[in-house]
């Protein structure tokens, strides 16, 4: 009886762990058509600040290039965090590369995530 209970408990733990990992991977695989204002607004309304930051972090390039309605997501994060988000184009007379812009955005995301204790 003890062995059966132990086996049952192990199965429950495995199922719980699998379920949690499945939910996390769904969040990580969120894709938004940044050219569709309805989709972007829906994402803004449904997502927490931390989830918006995760999305931006995984998709920095379109945010640095101002693709579609990506600015609405940045504006939403800025309002919720009371923190301005600035993506520089040039500094000291030198135009920044896309990678440098992404690094600047990443640094700001980390700062907001730290302030709001996002993982």
C-alpha positions as CSV (number, residue, x, y, z in Angstrom):
1,X,0.0,0.0,0.0
2,X,2.8,2.4,0.9
3,X,4.6,1.6,-2.5
4,X,1.3,2.3,-4.4
5,X,0.8,5.6,-2.6
6,X,4.5,6.6,-3.3
7,X,4.0,5.8,-7.0
8,X,0.8,7.8,-7.1
9,X,2.5,10.8,-5.4
10,X,5.4,10.7,-7.9
11,X,3.0,10.6,-10.8
12,X,1.1,13.7,-9.4
13,X,4.3,15.6,-9.0
14,X,5.5,14.8,-12.6
15,X,2.1,15.8,-14.0
16,X,2.2,19.1,-12.1
17,X,5.7,19.9,-13.2
18,X,4.8,19.1,-16.9
19,X,1.7,21.3,-16.7
20,X,3.7,24.2,-15.3
21,X,6.4,23.9,-18.0
22,X,3.7,23.7,-20.6
23,X,2.1,27.0,-19.4
24,X,5.4,28.7,-19.3
25,X,6.3,27.7,-22.9
26,X,2.9,29.0,-24.1
27,X,3.9,32.4,-22.7
28,X,7.3,32.3,-24.2
29,X,5.9,31.5,-27.6
30,X,3.5,34.4,-27.8
31,X,3.6,36.0,-31.3
32,X,1.9,39.2,-32.1
33,X,1.4,40.8,-35.5
34,X,2.8,44.2,-34.7
35,X,1.2,45.6,-37.8
36,X,-2.3,44.7,-36.5
37,X,-3.5,47.4,-34.1
38,X,-6.3,45.2,-32.8
39,X,-3.9,42.4,-31.9
40,X,-1.4,44.8,-30.3
41,X,-4.2,46.5,-28.2
42,X,-5.5,43.1,-27.2
43,X,-2.0,42.0,-26.0
44,X,-1.6,45.3,-24.1
45,X,-4.9,44.8,-22.3
46,X,-4.4,41.1,-21.5
47,X,-0.7,41.1,-20.5
48,X,0.9,42.1,-17.2
49,X,3.9,44.5,-17.2
50,X,6.3,41.6,-16.7
51,X,4.8,39.7,-19.6
52,X,5.1,42.8,-21.9
53,X,8.7,43.2,-20.8
54,X,9.4,39.5,-21.6
55,X,7.9,39.9,-25.0
56,X,9.9,43.0,-25.8
57,X,13.0,41.3,-24.5
58,X,12.6,38.4,-26.9
59,X,11.7,40.6,-29.8
60,X,14.0,43.7,-29.4
61,X,14.7,44.2,-33.1
62,X,11.2,45.3,-34.2
63,X,10.9,47.6,-31.2
64,X,14.2,49.3,-32.0
65,X,13.1,49.8,-35.6
66,X,9.6,51.0,-34.7
67,X,7.8,48.3,-36.6
68,X,4.0,48.7,-36.8
69,X,2.4,49.4,-33.5
70,X,5.3,48.3,-31.4
71,X,5.4,51.8,-30.0
72,X,2.0,51.3,-28.3
73,X,3.5,48.4,-26.2
74,X,6.5,50.5,-25.3
75,X,4.2,53.4,-24.3
76,X,2.1,51.0,-22.2
77,X,5.2,49.8,-20.4
78,X,6.4,53.3,-19.9
79,X,3.0,54.4,-18.4
80,X,2.8,51.3,-16.1
81,X,6.4,51.6,-14.9
82,X,6.5,55.4,-14.8
83,X,9.8,55.1,-16.6
84,X,10.7,56.7,-19.9
85,X,12.0,54.2,-22.6
86,X,14.4,55.8,-24.9
87,X,16.0,54.1,-27.9
88,X,18.9,56.2,-29.2
89,X,19.5,56.5,-32.9
90,X,22.9,58.3,-32.5
91,X,25.3,59.3,-29.9
92,X,28.2,61.7,-30.1
93,X,27.6,62.2,-33.8
94,X,27.8,58.4,-34.5
95,X,24.8,56.4,-35.7
96,X,24.2,53.4,-33.5
97,X,24.0,49.9,-35.0
98,X,20.9,47.8,-34.5
99,X,22.8,45.7,-31.9
100,X,23.8,48.8,-30.0
101,X,20.2,50.0,-29.9
102,X,19.1,46.5,-28.8
103,X,21.6,46.7,-25.9
104,X,20.3,50.1,-24.9
105,X,16.7,48.7,-24.9
106,X,17.8,45.6,-23.0
107,X,19.5,47.7,-20.3
108,X,16.2,49.7,-19.8
109,X,14.2,46.4,-19.7
110,X,16.5,45.0,-17.0
111,X,16.1,48.1,-14.9
112,X,12.3,48.0,-15.0
113,X,12.2,44.2,-14.4
114,X,14.4,44.7,-11.4
115,X,12.2,47.5,-10.0
116,X,9.1,45.5,-10.4
117,X,10.7,42.1,-9.5
118,X,9.9,40.4,-12.8
119,X,11.7,37.2,-13.5
